Structure formats: structure tokens, C-alpha cells
Amino acid sequence: MSGDFLAGMAASSRERCLAAEREVPRATLLARALATPPAPRLRLSGGFDLIAEVKLRSPAAGQLKGGEEDVAARVASYAVAGAAAVSVLTEPTRFDGSLQHLELAVRALGARAPAMRKDFLVDPYQLIEARAAGAGGALVILRMLTRAEIEALLAMAAELGLFVLLEAFGEEDIALAHELAQAHAARARAADAPLLVGVNSRDLVTLQVVPGRLEPLAARLPADVPRVAESGVASAADAARMAAAGYDLALVGSALMQAADPPQLVRDMLRAGRAARRGMPPAEQR
């Protein structure tokens, strides 16, 4: 089933990519992307940070927000509350996302923080789309792609100056992340477009969050790359636990979409995570 879900999402993504490239040839889009003003750089506090997400639907939770959602206002509120970046779902069939949402987010953020394209990316063309829309980063799912496909995406990201969040689901993915982080460290530094490595705590069969999955895997992630806790971080207490486990950031989507006061939840999570990080022994801080 895990293969079915990711394989299905990858197949749909390839179809979207082919259709988009028929409309706008790769060379034309690349010229547009290279002419797009640079995105704000991802700047981390050195304590604990958040990537706040705009996600209108989740396959696990169902509808989170409808078509009336003011994406720009939500994104701006995340940035004002202190989010280091804003993740925007652009997958249309299961998440109700679009590239238009990404463009809205970029305009709403201005110079305050970068937007990150979150999708089931399979081809460098889709990174060019992200940069042409103004994004500063993108998510790449390790489990879904071959090593050669990931390498091609990382090379294009460096060319475009995009930071990349490599998403792992388990030990095998993390081993690959170590190799990729080492191989691409110099290029990422030269482009001022860092690599991040995250662990997604969802079970790919049930799509439900697996309690306790994130903490033991934190120490297995590359030590010199920012570590991101993904899925299942829903409260200030969760943020504190992730920081104490060794994560530098959390990517938070559904909890913010469902919160009565999303900016306050961002502030509460940052405060709790940074307090937990300050309470760690110096040897455990990075």
C-alpha cells in the first residue's frame, strides 16, 4: 500500500509535469525562472524554528479549509508570527493545492521568509516551476524516487538557488540522506541553498501519524544538516519534545489549518521549542 500511495502520486505528478511542459517548454520556463527576483533566504535562529504549512485538504484528515480560505492572509500571519518559511501544497487531486497558491504565498511573504513548494516532485521541470512562481525551496521525497532522479533534482535546485527538504520515512531513507548530504554539501553552500533532512511520522499504509516514531530517528539524521520533524507536531508540548529530541525545526500543517488562532500557535510552538533547546546540555545542541 505504501508503494501504491507514493506510486500513484508520482504517476499523477508525471502527468501534470508532461502537460505543463507541453504548454510551456522547459527552456522558456527556465529563462523565466532565472529572471525571477531572488527569494528571501532561509534563515534559521540556531534554536528551534517552524516551517508553517498551507494545506487545504489532507488524505488522512479530509477537508481542512475550503475554497473561501484566504491563502495570502494566512501566509502573512504565519510570517509575522515568526515562521522561518511557509510550505505550500501544490498537489491538486488529494490536497486541493495549486501553483497559484504558491504565487499568492510568495507575494504575501515579500522579503520576510521564503515559500517552499510541497508536492510529489519527480522532475527538475517542477523545480523550475517553483522558482518561476517565486519559491525559495522545495520538498523532495526520498522514498518515491531513484537515486538518479534525486540527484537531478538536487542539481537543479542548486542551479536555481532553492533550498531542499529531503523527506525520509525510515532508516533506509535516512541512510540515503547521509550520502546525499555529504555529496551535495559544497554545492548547497555555494548556492546559499541549504539541504534540510526531515522525518515524516506518517505510516504510508494508513496515512496516520505513528506516535513515538520521530524521537528515536532524530539522532540517526546527519549531524551537520538541519533536522526537521514532520507530521504529528500539533501543540507547544509537541514542539518542546521535538526540540529536546534534537530536531531544529518542525513542519506543521494540519494543526495550524485547524487552529482557532494559527499565529498564536506558531508563537507558542516557537517559544516552547526554543525553551526546550536552551535547556539541553551544550554537548547535545548544534
C-alpha positions as CSV (number, residue, x, y, z in Angstrom):
1,M,0.0,0.0,0.0
2,S,2.8,2.4,0.7
3,G,4.1,1.8,-2.7
4,D,0.6,2.2,-4.1
5,F,0.2,5.6,-2.5
6,L,3.5,7.1,-3.5
7,A,3.5,5.4,-6.9
8,G,0.0,6.8,-7.6
9,M,1.1,10.3,-6.5
10,A,4.2,10.0,-8.6
11,A,2.3,8.9,-11.7
12,S,-0.1,11.8,-11.3
13,S,2.7,14.2,-10.8
14,R,4.4,13.0,-14.0
15,E,1.2,13.5,-16.0
16,R,0.9,17.1,-14.6
17,C,4.6,17.7,-15.5
18,L,4.2,16.5,-19.0
19,A,1.0,18.6,-19.5
20,A,2.7,21.7,-18.1
21,E,5.8,21.2,-20.4
22,R,3.6,20.9,-23.4
23,E,2.1,24.3,-22.5
24,V,5.4,26.0,-21.6
25,P,8.6,24.4,-23.0
26,R,11.4,23.8,-20.5
27,A,13.8,26.3,-22.0
28,T,11.2,29.0,-21.9
29,L,10.3,28.3,-18.3
30,L,13.9,28.2,-17.2
31,A,14.6,31.6,-18.7
32,R,11.6,32.9,-16.8
33,A,12.8,31.3,-13.6
34,L,16.3,32.7,-13.9
35,A,14.8,36.1,-14.5
36,T,12.6,35.9,-11.4
37,P,13.8,38.1,-8.5
38,P,15.7,36.0,-5.8
39,A,13.6,34.6,-3.0
40,P,14.4,35.5,0.6
41,R,17.0,33.1,2.0
42,L,16.1,30.5,4.6
43,R,17.5,31.9,7.9
44,L,17.3,29.8,11.0
45,S,17.6,31.0,14.5
46,G,20.0,28.4,15.7
47,G,17.4,27.4,18.3
48,F,14.2,26.0,17.1
49,D,12.2,27.1,14.0
50,L,9.0,26.3,12.2
51,I,8.0,25.7,8.6
52,A,4.3,26.6,8.7
53,E,2.2,25.0,6.0
54,V,-0.9,25.9,3.9
55,K,-2.8,22.7,3.2
56,L,-6.5,22.8,2.3
57,R,-7.1,19.1,2.3
58,S,-5.3,16.0,3.7
59,P,-5.8,12.4,2.6
60,A,-5.7,11.5,6.3
61,A,-7.8,14.3,7.8
62,G,-10.0,15.2,4.9
63,Q,-11.1,18.8,4.2
64,L,-9.2,21.3,6.3
65,K,-10.2,24.5,4.6
66,G,-12.4,25.3,1.6
67,G,-12.2,27.5,-1.4
68,E,-13.0,30.5,0.7
69,E,-9.7,30.3,2.5
70,D,-7.6,33.4,2.2
71,V,-4.3,31.9,1.5
72,A,-2.4,35.2,1.4
73,A,-3.7,36.4,4.7
74,R,-2.9,33.1,6.4
75,V,0.6,33.0,4.9
76,A,1.3,36.6,6.1
77,S,0.1,35.8,9.6
78,Y,2.5,32.8,9.7
79,A,5.4,35.0,8.8
80,V,4.5,37.8,11.2
81,A,4.3,35.2,14.0
82,G,7.9,34.1,13.3
83,A,7.8,31.1,10.8
84,A,11.1,30.7,9.1
85,A,9.4,29.5,5.9
86,V,6.0,28.7,4.6
87,S,5.2,25.4,2.9
88,V,2.5,25.4,0.3
89,L,0.9,22.3,-1.1
90,T,0.6,22.5,-4.8
91,E,-0.8,18.9,-5.5
92,P,-4.4,19.3,-6.8
93,T,-6.0,15.9,-6.6
94,R,-5.6,14.9,-3.0
95,F,-4.6,18.2,-1.3
96,D,-6.6,20.8,-3.3
97,G,-3.4,22.7,-4.0
98,S,-2.1,24.7,-6.9
99,L,0.8,26.7,-8.2
100,Q,-1.5,29.7,-7.8
101,H,-1.5,29.2,-4.1
102,L,2.3,29.2,-4.2
103,E,2.3,32.5,-6.1
104,L,-0.1,34.0,-3.6
105,A,2.1,32.9,-0.8
106,V,5.2,34.4,-2.4
107,R,3.5,37.8,-2.8
108,A,2.2,37.7,0.8
109,L,5.6,36.9,2.3
110,G,7.5,39.6,0.4
111,A,11.0,39.7,1.9
112,R,10.1,38.2,5.3
113,A,10.5,34.5,4.6
114,P,10.8,32.0,1.7
115,A,7.9,29.9,0.4
116,M,8.6,26.2,-0.1
117,R,6.8,24.1,-2.8
118,K,5.5,20.9,-1.3
119,D,4.4,18.3,-3.8
120,F,5.3,14.9,-5.1
121,L,8.0,16.2,-7.3
122,V,9.5,13.9,-9.9
123,D,11.2,16.1,-12.5
124,P,13.5,19.1,-12.4
125,Y,10.9,21.0,-14.5
126,Q,8.8,21.2,-11.4
127,L,11.6,22.9,-9.5
128,I,11.8,25.4,-12.4
129,E,8.0,25.9,-12.0
130,A,8.6,26.6,-8.3
131,R,11.3,29.2,-8.9
132,A,9.3,30.8,-11.7
133,A,6.5,31.2,-9.1
134,G,9.0,32.9,-6.7
135,A,9.6,30.0,-4.3
136,G,12.8,29.7,-2.3
137,G,12.7,26.0,-1.6
138,A,11.1,22.6,-2.3
139,L,10.4,19.2,-0.7
140,V,11.8,16.0,-2.2
141,I,10.5,12.6,-1.1
142,L,13.4,10.1,-0.9
143,R,11.2,7.0,-0.8
144,M,9.5,7.9,-4.0
145,L,12.4,8.4,-6.3
146,T,15.6,6.7,-7.7
147,R,19.0,8.0,-6.7
148,A,19.5,9.4,-10.2
149,E,16.2,11.3,-10.0
150,I,17.1,12.8,-6.7
151,E,20.5,13.8,-7.9
152,A,18.9,15.5,-10.9
153,L,16.5,17.4,-8.6
154,L,19.3,18.5,-6.3
155,A,21.5,19.7,-9.2
156,M,18.6,21.8,-10.5
157,A,17.8,23.2,-7.0
158,A,21.4,24.3,-6.6
159,E,21.3,26.0,-10.1
160,L,18.2,27.8,-9.1
161,G,19.2,28.7,-5.6
162,L,16.4,26.6,-3.9
163,F,16.8,25.0,-0.5
164,V,15.7,21.4,-0.4
165,L,13.9,19.5,2.4
166,L,14.8,15.8,1.9
167,E,11.9,13.8,3.4
168,A,12.6,10.4,4.9
169,F,10.2,7.8,6.3
170,G,12.6,5.3,7.8
171,E,16.1,4.0,8.3
172,E,16.7,3.2,4.6
173,D,15.8,6.8,3.6
174,I,18.0,8.2,6.3
175,A,21.0,6.2,5.1
176,L,20.5,7.7,1.6
177,A,20.1,11.2,3.1
178,H,23.5,10.9,4.8
179,E,25.1,10.1,1.4
180,L,23.3,12.9,-0.4
181,A,24.0,15.5,2.3
182,Q,27.7,14.6,2.1
183,A,27.8,14.6,-1.7
184,H,25.9,17.9,-2.1
185,A,27.1,19.9,0.9
186,A,29.6,22.0,-1.0
187,R,27.2,22.8,-3.8
188,A,24.5,23.7,-1.4
189,R,26.8,26.1,0.5
190,A,28.0,27.7,-2.7
191,A,24.4,28.3,-3.8
192,D,23.4,29.5,-0.3
193,A,20.6,27.0,-0.6
194,P,20.9,24.6,2.3
195,L,19.8,21.0,2.5
196,L,17.5,20.0,5.3
197,V,16.6,16.4,6.2
198,G,13.2,15.6,7.7
199,V,11.4,12.6,9.1
200,N,7.7,12.2,8.3
201,S,6.0,10.2,11.0
202,R,3.1,9.1,8.9
203,D,2.5,5.4,8.2
204,L,2.3,5.1,4.4
205,V,-0.3,2.3,4.7
206,T,-2.8,4.0,7.0
207,L,-1.6,7.6,6.4
208,Q,-2.0,8.1,10.1
209,V,0.7,9.6,12.4
210,V,2.7,6.9,14.3
211,P,3.2,8.1,17.9
212,G,6.8,7.9,19.0
213,R,8.3,7.5,15.6
214,L,10.1,10.8,15.4
215,E,12.1,10.8,18.6
216,P,14.4,7.8,18.1
217,L,15.1,8.7,14.5
218,A,16.4,12.2,15.3
219,A,19.8,11.0,16.4
220,R,20.2,9.0,13.2
221,L,19.9,12.0,10.9
222,P,23.0,13.8,9.6
223,A,24.5,15.8,12.4
224,D,25.6,18.8,10.3
225,V,22.3,19.3,8.5
226,P,19.1,21.0,10.0
227,R,16.7,18.3,11.1
228,V,13.0,18.6,10.6
229,A,10.2,16.9,12.4
230,E,7.2,16.3,10.1
231,S,3.7,15.4,10.9
232,G,2.2,14.9,14.3
233,V,3.5,18.1,15.8
234,A,0.3,19.7,16.9
235,S,1.0,21.6,20.1
236,A,3.6,23.6,22.1
237,A,4.3,20.5,24.1
238,D,4.9,18.5,20.9
239,A,7.3,21.2,19.7
240,A,9.2,21.1,23.0
241,R,9.5,17.3,22.7
242,M,10.9,17.6,19.1
243,A,13.4,20.2,20.2
244,A,14.5,18.1,23.1
245,A,14.9,15.0,20.8
246,G,17.3,17.0,18.6
247,Y,15.2,18.5,15.8
248,D,16.0,22.0,14.7
249,L,12.6,22.6,13.0
250,A,9.1,21.3,12.8
251,L,6.9,21.3,9.7
252,V,3.4,22.0,10.9
253,G,0.4,21.8,8.6
254,S,-2.9,20.3,9.8
255,A,-2.7,21.6,13.3
256,L,-2.3,25.2,12.1
257,M,-5.0,24.8,9.5
258,Q,-7.4,23.6,12.2
259,A,-6.3,26.0,15.0
260,A,-8.6,28.7,16.2
261,D,-5.7,31.2,16.3
262,P,-2.9,29.9,14.0
263,P,-0.4,32.8,14.6
264,Q,-0.6,32.2,18.3
265,L,0.0,28.5,17.9
266,V,3.1,29.4,15.8
267,R,4.3,31.7,18.6
268,D,3.6,29.1,21.3
269,M,5.4,26.4,19.4
270,L,8.5,28.5,18.9
271,R,8.6,29.6,22.5
272,A,8.3,26.1,23.8
273,G,10.8,24.6,21.3
274,R,13.4,27.3,22.0
275,A,12.9,26.9,25.7
276,A,13.5,23.2,25.4
277,R,16.6,23.7,23.3
278,R,18.0,26.1,25.8
279,G,17.5,23.5,28.5
280,M,19.6,20.9,26.6
281,P,23.2,20.2,27.7
282,P,25.6,22.1,25.4
283,A,27.0,18.8,24.0
284,E,23.6,18.0,22.6
285,Q,23.0,21.3,21.0
286,R,24.1,22.1,17.4
